Amino acid sequence: MSVEDKAKKNFEEFDKNNDKCITLDEFKEEMKRRQPDIDDCTVENLFKCLDKSGQGKVSYEDYMAQHLCRHARR
């Protein structure tokens, strides 16, 4: 599976209603599923890192761009 395919699958796991955006609530739900002991403050800070526009959601395009950019720096 390519890096892009893995990123797409990951995005889809967070995007609970399939609207091509991840909200804080969706992000929090999936993070708690993956890491039950993670605290809300940490989840909110992680989300803020993804939500570059500050609109309270992360679009599919923005998520993919950030993910692929981080992967390219490795």
N, CA, C and O atoms as a CHARMM CRD file, in Angstrom:
* protein
*
  296
    1    1 MET  N      0.84900  -1.18100   0.00000 PROA 1      0.00000
    2    1 MET  CA     0.00000   0.00000   0.00000 PROA 1      0.00000
    3    1 MET  C      0.89300   1.24200   0.00000 PROA 1      0.00000
    4    1 MET  O      1.84700   1.33100   0.77200 PROA 1      0.00000
    5    2 SER  N      0.57700   2.18200  -0.85900 PROA 2      0.00000
    6    2 SER  CA     1.38700   3.40100  -0.96900 PROA 2      0.00000
    7    2 SER  C      1.12800   4.32300   0.22600 PROA 2      0.00000
    8    2 SER  O      0.15000   4.16300   0.95700 PROA 2      0.00000
    9    3 VAL  N      2.02000   5.27800   0.39900 PROA 3      0.00000
   10    3 VAL  CA     1.87800   6.27200   1.46900 PROA 3      0.00000
   11    3 VAL  C      0.56800   7.04200   1.28300 PROA 3      0.00000
   12    3 VAL  O     -0.14300   7.31200   2.25100 PROA 3      0.00000
   13    4 GLU  N      0.26400   7.38600   0.06300 PROA 4      0.00000
   14    4 GLU  CA    -0.97000   8.12800  -0.21800 PROA 4      0.00000
   15    4 GLU  C     -2.21100   7.28700   0.11400 PROA 4      0.00000
   16    4 GLU  O     -3.18000   7.80100   0.67300 PROA 4      0.00000
   17    5 ASP  N     -2.17700   6.00900  -0.22800 PROA 5      0.00000
   18    5 ASP  CA    -3.30300   5.12200   0.08800 PROA 5      0.00000
   19    5 ASP  C     -3.49200   4.97000   1.59600 PROA 5      0.00000
   20    5 ASP  O     -4.61900   4.95200   2.09000 PROA 5      0.00000
   21    6 LYS  N     -2.38200   4.86200   2.32100 PROA 6      0.00000
   22    6 LYS  CA    -2.46000   4.75200   3.78300 PROA 6      0.00000
   23    6 LYS  C     -3.04100   6.02800   4.39000 PROA 6      0.00000
   24    6 LYS  O     -3.86000   5.97300   5.30800 PROA 6      0.00000
   25    7 ALA  N     -2.60800   7.17600   3.86800 PROA 7      0.00000
   26    7 ALA  CA    -3.11400   8.45800   4.36500 PROA 7      0.00000
   27    7 ALA  C     -4.60800   8.58200   4.07900 PROA 7      0.00000
   28    7 ALA  O     -5.36200   9.05500   4.92900 PROA 7      0.00000
   29    8 LYS  N     -5.04100   8.16500   2.89500 PROA 8      0.00000
   30    8 LYS  CA    -6.45900   8.22500   2.53400 PROA 8      0.00000
   31    8 LYS  C     -7.28800   7.34000   3.46500 PROA 8      0.00000
   32    8 LYS  O     -8.34100   7.75600   3.94900 PROA 8      0.00000
   33    9 LYS  N     -6.81500   6.13300   3.71100 PROA 9      0.00000
   34    9 LYS  CA    -7.51500   5.21100   4.60300 PROA 9      0.00000
   35    9 LYS  C     -7.60700   5.79400   6.00900 PROA 9      0.00000
   36    9 LYS  O     -8.65300   5.71600   6.65300 PROA 9      0.00000
   37   10 ASN  N     -6.52000   6.37200   6.47700 PROA 10     0.00000
   38   10 ASN  CA    -6.49400   6.99800   7.80400 PROA 10     0.00000
   39   10 ASN  C     -7.50600   8.14500   7.87400 PROA 10     0.00000
   40   10 ASN  O     -8.25400   8.25600   8.84500 PROA 10     0.00000
   41   11 PHE  N     -7.52700   8.98700   6.85600 PROA 11     0.00000
   42   11 PHE  CA    -8.48200  10.10100   6.82000 PROA 11     0.00000
   43   11 PHE  C     -9.90500   9.57400   6.91000 PROA 11     0.00000
   44   11 PHE  O    -10.72000  10.09200   7.67300 PROA 11     0.00000
   45   12 GLU  N    -10.19800   8.55100   6.13500 PROA 12     0.00000
   46   12 GLU  CA   -11.54400   7.97900   6.10700 PROA 12     0.00000
   47   12 GLU  C    -11.96200   7.42100   7.46300 PROA 12     0.00000
   48   12 GLU  O    -13.14400   7.45700   7.80400 PROA 12     0.00000
   49   13 GLU  N    -11.02100   6.91100   8.23500 PROA 13     0.00000
   50   13 GLU  CA   -11.33600   6.41000   9.57000 PROA 13     0.00000
   51   13 GLU  C    -11.73400   7.54500  10.51800 PROA 13     0.00000
   52   13 GLU  O    -12.54200   7.34500  11.42500 PROA 13     0.00000
   53   14 PHE  N    -11.17400   8.71900  10.30800 PROA 14     0.00000
   54   14 PHE  CA   -11.51100   9.88200  11.13000 PROA 14     0.00000
   55   14 PHE  C    -12.79700  10.55800  10.65700 PROA 14     0.00000
   56   14 PHE  O    -13.56400  11.06500  11.47500 PROA 14     0.00000
   57   15 ASP  N    -13.03800  10.56900   9.35800 PROA 15     0.00000
   58   15 ASP  CA   -14.19200  11.25500   8.76200 PROA 15     0.00000
   59   15 ASP  C    -15.43400  10.38300   8.89400 PROA 15     0.00000
   60   15 ASP  O    -15.82300   9.69800   7.94800 PROA 15     0.00000
   61   16 LYS  N    -16.04600  10.41100  10.05300 PROA 16     0.00000
   62   16 LYS  CA   -17.15300   9.50500  10.39900 PROA 16     0.00000
   63   16 LYS  C    -18.38100   9.67500   9.51000 PROA 16     0.00000
   64   16 LYS  O    -19.06600   8.69200   9.22600 PROA 16     0.00000
   65   17 ASN  N    -18.67900  10.89500   9.06400 PROA 17     0.00000
   66   17 ASN  CA   -19.87800  11.11200   8.26100 PROA 17     0.00000
   67   17 ASN  C    -19.58200  11.22800   6.75700 PROA 17     0.00000
   68   17 ASN  O    -20.46600  11.55300   5.96500 PROA 17     0.00000
   69   18 ASN  N    -18.34200  10.96000   6.38200 PROA 18     0.00000
   70   18 ASN  CA   -17.94100  10.92500   4.96600 PROA 18     0.00000
   71   18 ASN  C    -18.21800  12.21500   4.20400 PROA 18     0.00000
   72   18 ASN  O    -18.60900  12.18100   3.03700 PROA 18     0.00000
   73   19 ASP  N    -18.01300  13.35800   4.86700 PROA 19     0.00000
   74   19 ASP  CA   -18.24000  14.63400   4.19200 PROA 19     0.00000
   75   19 ASP  C    -16.94200  15.28100   3.71200 PROA 19     0.00000
   76   19 ASP  O    -16.92800  16.45000   3.32600 PROA 19     0.00000
   77   20 LYS  N    -15.85600  14.51400   3.73900 PROA 20     0.00000
   78   20 LYS  CA   -14.53100  14.97200   3.28500 PROA 20     0.00000
   79   20 LYS  C    -13.93600  16.04700   4.18800 PROA 20     0.00000
   80   20 LYS  O    -13.06100  16.80300   3.76500 PROA 20     0.00000
   81   21 CYS  N    -14.41000  16.11500   5.43300 PROA 21     0.00000
   82   21 CYS  CA   -13.84400  17.00400   6.44600 PROA 21     0.00000
   83   21 CYS  C    -13.82800  16.26700   7.78000 PROA 21     0.00000
   84   21 CYS  O    -14.71900  15.47000   8.07500 PROA 21     0.00000
   85   22 ILE  N    -12.81300  16.54200   8.57100 PROA 22     0.00000
   86   22 ILE  CA   -12.72900  15.98900   9.91600 PROA 22     0.00000
   87   22 ILE  C    -12.99500  17.13900  10.88700 PROA 22     0.00000
   88   22 ILE  O    -12.29800  18.15300  10.87200 PROA 22     0.00000
   89   23 THR  N    -14.01000  16.96300  11.72700 PROA 23     0.00000
   90   23 THR  CA   -14.29300  17.94900  12.76800 PROA 23     0.00000
   91   23 THR  C    -13.54900  17.55500  14.03700 PROA 23     0.00000
   92   23 THR  O    -13.01900  16.44900  14.14600 PROA 23     0.00000
   93   24 LEU  N    -13.51900  18.47200  14.98400 PROA 24     0.00000
   94   24 LEU  CA   -12.88900  18.15900  16.27200 PROA 24     0.00000
   95   24 LEU  C    -13.58100  16.97400  16.93000 PROA 24     0.00000
   96   24 LEU  O    -12.91300  16.11100  17.50000 PROA 24     0.00000
   97   25 ASP  N    -14.90400  16.91800  16.86000 PROA 25     0.00000
   98   25 ASP  CA   -15.62700  15.79900  17.47800 PROA 25     0.00000
   99   25 ASP  C    -15.25000  14.46700  16.82800 PROA 25     0.00000
  100   25 ASP  O    -15.04700  13.47300  17.52500 PROA 25     0.00000
  101   26 GLU  N    -15.15700  14.44300  15.51200 PROA 26     0.00000
  102   26 GLU  CA   -14.76300  13.21500  14.81800 PROA 26     0.00000
  103   26 GLU  C    -13.33300  12.82400  15.17900 PROA 26     0.00000
  104   26 GLU  O    -13.02800  11.65300  15.41000 PROA 26     0.00000
  105   27 PHE  N    -12.47100  13.82600  15.22100 PROA 27     0.00000
  106   27 PHE  CA   -11.06600  13.59400  15.55400 PROA 27     0.00000
  107   27 PHE  C    -10.94600  13.03200  16.96400 PROA 27     0.00000
  108   27 PHE  O    -10.21600  12.07100  17.20700 PROA 27     0.00000
  109   28 LYS  N    -11.67400  13.64600  17.88200 PROA 28     0.00000
  110   28 LYS  CA   -11.63700  13.21700  19.28500 PROA 28     0.00000
  111   28 LYS  C    -12.14800  11.77700  19.41700 PROA 28     0.00000
  112   28 LYS  O    -11.54700  10.96700  20.12300 PROA 28     0.00000
  113   29 GLU  N    -13.24400  11.46500  18.74600 PROA 29     0.00000
  114   29 GLU  CA   -13.81800  10.11700  18.81000 PROA 29     0.00000
  115   29 GLU  C    -12.81700   9.06200  18.32700 PROA 29     0.00000
  116   29 GLU  O    -12.63500   8.02800  18.96900 PROA 29     0.00000
  117   30 GLU  N    -12.18100   9.33100  17.20600 PROA 30     0.00000
  118   30 GLU  CA   -11.23500   8.34300  16.65600 PROA 30     0.00000
  119   30 GLU  C     -9.95800   8.26500  17.49200 PROA 30     0.00000
  120   30 GLU  O     -9.41500   7.17700  17.68400 PROA 30     0.00000
  121   31 MET  N     -9.47800   9.38900  17.98500 PROA 31     0.00000
  122   31 MET  CA    -8.27700   9.36200  18.82700 PROA 31     0.00000
  123   31 MET  C     -8.54400   8.58200  20.11200 PROA 31     0.00000
  124   31 MET  O     -7.68500   7.82500  20.56500 PROA 31     0.00000
  125   32 LYS  N     -9.72700   8.75900  20.70200 PROA 32     0.00000
  126   32 LYS  CA   -10.07800   8.02200  21.92300 PROA 32     0.00000
  127   32 LYS  C    -10.21000   6.52400  21.63700 PROA 32     0.00000
  128   32 LYS  O     -9.89000   5.69400  22.48800 PROA 32     0.00000
  129   33 ARG  N    -10.68200   6.18600  20.43500 PROA 33     0.00000
  130   33 ARG  CA   -10.77600   4.77600  20.06500 PROA 33     0.00000
  131   33 ARG  C     -9.38100   4.17600  19.94200 PROA 33     0.00000
  132   33 ARG  O     -9.13700   3.05000  20.37500 PROA 33     0.00000
  133   34 ARG  N     -8.46700   4.94300  19.34400 PROA 34     0.00000
  134   34 ARG  CA    -7.10800   4.45600  19.12500 PROA 34     0.00000
  135   34 ARG  C     -6.26500   4.48600  20.38400 PROA 34     0.00000
  136   34 ARG  O     -5.46700   3.58100  20.62600 PROA 34     0.00000
  137   35 GLN  N     -6.44100   5.52100  21.18200 PROA 35     0.00000
  138   35 GLN  CA    -5.65800   5.70500  22.41000 PROA 35     0.00000
  139   35 GLN  C     -6.60600   6.08500  23.54700 PROA 35     0.00000
  140   35 GLN  O     -6.76300   7.26900  23.84800 PROA 35     0.00000
  141   36 PRO  N     -7.22900   5.11300  24.17200 PROA 36     0.00000
  142   36 PRO  CA    -8.25800   5.39600  25.19800 PROA 36     0.00000
  143   36 PRO  C     -7.79400   6.30300  26.33500 PROA 36     0.00000
  144   36 PRO  O     -8.61800   6.99600  26.93100 PROA 36     0.00000
  145   37 ASP  N     -6.51900   6.31900  26.64700 PROA 37     0.00000
  146   37 ASP  CA    -6.02700   7.11500  27.77600 PROA 37     0.00000
  147   37 ASP  C     -5.63500   8.54500  27.39700 PROA 37     0.00000
  148   37 ASP  O     -5.20600   9.31000  28.26100 PROA 37     0.00000
  149   38 ILE  N     -5.77400   8.91400  26.13800 PROA 38     0.00000
  150   38 ILE  CA    -5.36600  10.25800  25.71900 PROA 38     0.00000
  151   38 ILE  C     -6.33200  11.28800  26.30700 PROA 38     0.00000
  152   38 ILE  O     -7.54200  11.06600  26.33800 PROA 38     0.00000
  153   39 ASP  N     -5.79300  12.40200  26.76700 PROA 39     0.00000
  154   39 ASP  CA    -6.65200  13.41600  27.39100 PROA 39     0.00000
  155   39 ASP  C     -7.15100  14.42000  26.34200 PROA 39     0.00000
  156   39 ASP  O     -6.54100  14.59000  25.28700 PROA 39     0.00000
  157   40 ASP  N     -8.25800  15.07000  26.65400 PROA 40     0.00000
  158   40 ASP  CA    -8.89700  15.99800  25.72600 PROA 40     0.00000
  159   40 ASP  C     -7.98300  17.14400  25.30600 PROA 40     0.00000
  160   40 ASP  O     -8.00500  17.56200  24.14800 PROA 40     0.00000
  161   41 CYS  N     -7.19100  17.64500  26.22400 PROA 41     0.00000
  162   41 CYS  CA    -6.28500  18.75500  25.91600 PROA 41     0.00000
  163   41 CYS  C     -5.28600  18.35800  24.83000 PROA 41     0.00000
  164   41 CYS  O     -5.02500  19.13100  23.90900 PROA 41     0.00000
  165   42 THR  N     -4.73600  17.16800  24.94000 PROA 42     0.00000
  166   42 THR  CA    -3.78400  16.67700  23.94200 PROA 42     0.00000
  167   42 THR  C     -4.47100  16.51100  22.59300 PROA 42     0.00000
  168   42 THR  O     -3.92000  16.88900  21.55900 PROA 42     0.00000
  169   43 VAL  N     -5.66700  15.95100  22.60400 PROA 43     0.00000
  170   43 VAL  CA    -6.42200  15.77100  21.36000 PROA 43     0.00000
  171   43 VAL  C     -6.69500  17.12200  20.71000 PROA 43     0.00000
  172   43 VAL  O     -6.51900  17.27700  19.50200 PROA 43     0.00000
  173   44 GLU  N     -7.11700  18.08500  21.49600 PROA 44     0.00000
  174   44 GLU  CA    -7.41500  19.41900  20.96100 PROA 44     0.00000
  175   44 GLU  C     -6.16900  20.08600  20.39500 PROA 44     0.00000
  176   44 GLU  O     -6.24000  20.74600  19.35900 PROA 44     0.00000
  177   45 ASN  N     -5.03700  19.92400  21.05600 PROA 45     0.00000
  178   45 ASN  CA    -3.78500  20.50000  20.54700 PROA 45     0.00000
  179   45 ASN  C     -3.34500  19.83700  19.24200 PROA 45     0.00000
  180   45 ASN  O     -2.87100  20.51000  18.32600 PROA 45     0.00000
  181   46 LEU  N     -3.50400  18.51700  19.16400 PROA 46     0.00000
  182   46 LEU  CA    -3.18300  17.81700  17.91700 PROA 46     0.00000
  183   46 LEU  C     -4.08700  18.29500  16.79100 PROA 46     0.00000
  184   46 LEU  O     -3.62900  18.51400  15.66900 PROA 46     0.00000
  185   47 PHE  N     -5.36800  18.45500  17.08900 PROA 47     0.00000
  186   47 PHE  CA    -6.30600  18.91900  16.07000 PROA 47     0.00000
  187   47 PHE  C     -5.94000  20.31500  15.58400 PROA 47     0.00000
  188   47 PHE  O     -6.01300  20.59300  14.38800 PROA 47     0.00000
  189   48 LYS  N     -5.54800  21.18900  16.49700 PROA 48     0.00000
  190   48 LYS  CA    -5.15200  22.55200  16.10500 PROA 48     0.00000
  191   48 LYS  C     -3.97200  22.53400  15.14000 PROA 48     0.00000
  192   48 LYS  O     -3.87800  23.38900  14.25900 PROA 48     0.00000
  193   49 CYS  N     -3.08400  21.58100  15.29600 PROA 49     0.00000
  194   49 CYS  CA    -1.95200  21.44800  14.37300 PROA 49     0.00000
  195   49 CYS  C     -2.42200  21.09600  12.96200 PROA 49     0.00000
  196   49 CYS  O     -1.82900  21.53200  11.97600 PROA 49     0.00000
  197   50 LEU  N     -3.47500  20.31700  12.87600 PROA 50     0.00000
  198   50 LEU  CA    -4.02400  19.94000  11.56900 PROA 50     0.00000
  199   50 LEU  C     -4.91900  21.02800  10.98300 PROA 50     0.00000
  200   50 LEU  O     -4.95800  21.21700   9.76800 PROA 50     0.00000
  201   51 ASP  N     -5.63300  21.73600  11.84400 PROA 51     0.00000
  202   51 ASP  CA    -6.59400  22.75200  11.41300 PROA 51     0.00000
  203   51 ASP  C     -5.88200  24.07900  11.16800 PROA 51     0.00000
  204   51 ASP  O     -6.00100  25.01700  11.95600 PROA 51     0.00000
  205   52 LYS  N     -5.15200  24.13900  10.08000 PROA 52     0.00000
  206   52 LYS  CA    -4.34500  25.32600   9.77200 PROA 52     0.00000
  207   52 LYS  C     -5.19100  26.57400   9.56500 PROA 52     0.00000
  208   52 LYS  O     -4.73800  27.68100   9.85600 PROA 52     0.00000
  209   53 SER  N     -6.41400  26.41300   9.06500 PROA 53     0.00000
  210   53 SER  CA    -7.27400  27.56400   8.77900 PROA 53     0.00000
  211   53 SER  C     -7.99100  28.08400  10.02200 PROA 53     0.00000
  212   53 SER  O     -8.48300  29.21300  10.03200 PROA 53     0.00000
  213   54 GLY  N     -8.05100  27.25700  11.07600 PROA 54     0.00000
  214   54 GLY  CA    -8.74200  27.65100  12.28600 PROA 54     0.00000
  215   54 GLY  C    -10.25900  27.62100  12.15800 PROA 54     0.00000
  216   54 GLY  O    -10.96000  28.23300  12.96300 PROA 54     0.00000
  217   55 GLN  N    -10.77000  26.91600  11.15600 PROA 55     0.00000
  218   55 GLN  CA   -12.21400  26.86100  10.92300 PROA 55     0.00000
  219   55 GLN  C    -12.90600  25.72000  11.66000 PROA 55     0.00000
  220   55 GLN  O    -14.11900  25.54600  11.53900 PROA 55     0.00000
  221   56 GLY  N    -12.14800  24.94800  12.41600 PROA 56     0.00000
  222   56 GLY  CA   -12.75600  23.86600  13.17500 PROA 56     0.00000
  223   56 GLY  C    -12.95700  22.59300  12.39100 PROA 56     0.00000
  224   56 GLY  O    -13.69700  21.70300  12.81300 PROA 56     0.00000
  225   57 LYS  N    -12.29700  22.50300  11.24400 PROA 57     0.00000
  226   57 LYS  CA   -12.37700  21.28600  10.44400 PROA 57     0.00000
  227   57 LYS  C    -11.13300  21.16700   9.57700 PROA 57     0.00000
  228   57 LYS  O    -10.46500  22.15200   9.26400 PROA 57     0.00000
  229   58 VAL  N    -10.84900  19.92900   9.20200 PROA 58     0.00000
  230   58 VAL  CA    -9.68900  19.65300   8.35200 PROA 58     0.00000
  231   58 VAL  C    -10.22400  18.98700   7.09000 PROA 58     0.00000
  232   58 VAL  O    -10.81900  17.91100   7.14700 PROA 58     0.00000
  233   59 SER  N    -10.00700  19.63800   5.95100 PROA 59     0.00000
  234   59 SER  CA   -10.49300  19.07400   4.69000 PROA 59     0.00000
  235   59 SER  C     -9.59600  17.92300   4.24500 PROA 59     0.00000
  236   59 SER  O     -8.44700  17.80100   4.67100 PROA 59     0.00000
  237   60 TYR  N    -10.14300  17.10300   3.39400 PROA 60     0.00000
  238   60 TYR  CA    -9.38200  15.98200   2.83300 PROA 60     0.00000
  239   60 TYR  C     -8.11900  16.49900   2.13800 PROA 60     0.00000
  240   60 TYR  O     -7.03500  15.94500   2.32200 PROA 60     0.00000
  241   61 GLU  N     -8.25700  17.54400   1.35200 PROA 61     0.00000
  242   61 GLU  CA    -7.12000  18.10000   0.61700 PROA 61     0.00000
  243   61 GLU  C     -6.02500  18.60200   1.56000 PROA 61     0.00000
  244   61 GLU  O     -4.84200  18.34000   1.34400 PROA 61     0.00000
  245   62 ASP  N     -6.42700  19.32300   2.60300 PROA 62     0.00000
  246   62 ASP  CA    -5.44300  19.84200   3.56300 PROA 62     0.00000
  247   62 ASP  C     -4.77100  18.71200   4.33500 PROA 62     0.00000
  248   62 ASP  O     -3.56300  18.74400   4.57200 PROA 62     0.00000
  249   63 TYR  N     -5.55600  17.71900   4.72400 PROA 63     0.00000
  250   63 TYR  CA    -4.99700  16.57600   5.44300 PROA 63     0.00000
  251   63 TYR  C     -3.95600  15.85800   4.58200 PROA 63     0.00000
  252   63 TYR  O     -2.85500  15.55900   5.04400 PROA 63     0.00000
  253   64 MET  N     -4.31500  15.58700   3.33800 PROA 64     0.00000
  254   64 MET  CA    -3.40400  14.86700   2.44600 PROA 64     0.00000
  255   64 MET  C     -2.13000  15.68700   2.19600 PROA 64     0.00000
  256   64 MET  O     -1.02600  15.14300   2.21200 PROA 64     0.00000
  257   65 ALA  N     -2.28500  16.96800   1.97100 PROA 65     0.00000
  258   65 ALA  CA    -1.11900  17.81700   1.72400 PROA 65     0.00000
  259   65 ALA  C     -0.17900  17.80900   2.92100 PROA 65     0.00000
  260   65 ALA  O      1.03400  17.68200   2.75400 PROA 65     0.00000
  261   66 GLN  N     -0.72900  17.94500   4.13300 PROA 66     0.00000
  262   66 GLN  CA     0.10300  17.94700   5.33300 PROA 66     0.00000
  263   66 GLN  C      0.75600  16.59100   5.55600 PROA 66     0.00000
  264   66 GLN  O      1.93800  16.51200   5.89000 PROA 66     0.00000
  265   67 HSD  N     -0.01400  15.53000   5.37200 PROA 67     0.00000
  266   67 HSD  CA     0.51600  14.18600   5.59200 PROA 67     0.00000
  267   67 HSD  C      1.64900  13.88100   4.60400 PROA 67     0.00000
  268   67 HSD  O      2.70700  13.38700   4.99600 PROA 67     0.00000
  269   68 LEU  N      1.41900  14.17700   3.33700 PROA 68     0.00000
  270   68 LEU  CA     2.43200  13.85500   2.33100 PROA 68     0.00000
  271   68 LEU  C      3.66200  14.75300   2.48200 PROA 68     0.00000
  272   68 LEU  O      4.78000  14.32700   2.19500 PROA 68     0.00000
  273   69 CYS  N      3.45800  15.98900   2.92800 PROA 69     0.00000
  274   69 CYS  CA     4.59200  16.88800   3.16600 PROA 69     0.00000
  275   69 CYS  C      5.44600  16.36300   4.31500 PROA 69     0.00000
  276   69 CYS  O      6.67300  16.35400   4.21900 PROA 69     0.00000
  277   70 ARG  N      4.81000  15.92700   5.40000 PROA 70     0.00000
  278   70 ARG  CA     5.55400  15.36300   6.54300 PROA 70     0.00000
  279   70 ARG  C      6.30000  14.10300   6.13400 PROA 70     0.00000
  280   70 ARG  O      7.43500  13.87800   6.55300 PROA 70     0.00000
  281   71 HSD  N      5.65800  13.28800   5.31700 PROA 71     0.00000
  282   71 HSD  CA     6.29800  12.04100   4.88800 PROA 71     0.00000
  283   71 HSD  C      7.50600  12.32900   3.98500 PROA 71     0.00000
  284   71 HSD  O      8.50600  11.61400   4.04800 PROA 71     0.00000
  285   72 ALA  N      7.42300  13.34500   3.16600 PROA 72     0.00000
  286   72 ALA  CA     8.50700  13.69500   2.23800 PROA 72     0.00000
  287   72 ALA  C      9.73900  14.19200   3.00500 PROA 72     0.00000
  288   72 ALA  O     10.86200  14.04500   2.52300 PROA 72     0.00000
  289   73 ARG  N      9.54200  14.77300   4.18500 PROA 73     0.00000
  290   73 ARG  CA    10.67200  15.29500   4.96600 PROA 73     0.00000
  291   73 ARG  C     11.43900  14.20000   5.68400 PROA 73     0.00000
  292   73 ARG  O     12.52900  14.44700   6.20200 PROA 73     0.00000
  293   74 ARG  N     10.89000  12.99900   5.72300 PROA 74     0.00000
  294   74 ARG  CA    11.55400  11.90700   6.44000 PROA 74     0.00000
  295   74 ARG  C     12.72800  11.37300   5.67800 PROA 74     0.00000
  296   74 ARG  O     13.39700  10.44900   6.14200 PROA 74     0.00000
